[in-house]
Amino acid sequence: MEVIGLLAPVAFVFALAALAQVGSLKKEVERLKQEIEELKT
């Protein structure tokens, strides 16, 4: 059980990094959608 306690902070940092990546991916997808719409017209 001690190992889980030691790994928790590391897992938390990785989770925060993953959330940041998801956020930037969402922004990129929105930007690409906008570009595609502009190209259609």
PyMOL commands that set and color helices and strands:
alter all, ss='L'
color gray80, all
select helices_A, chain A and resi 2-40
alter helices_A, ss='H'
color red, helices_A
deselect
rebuild
show_as cartoon
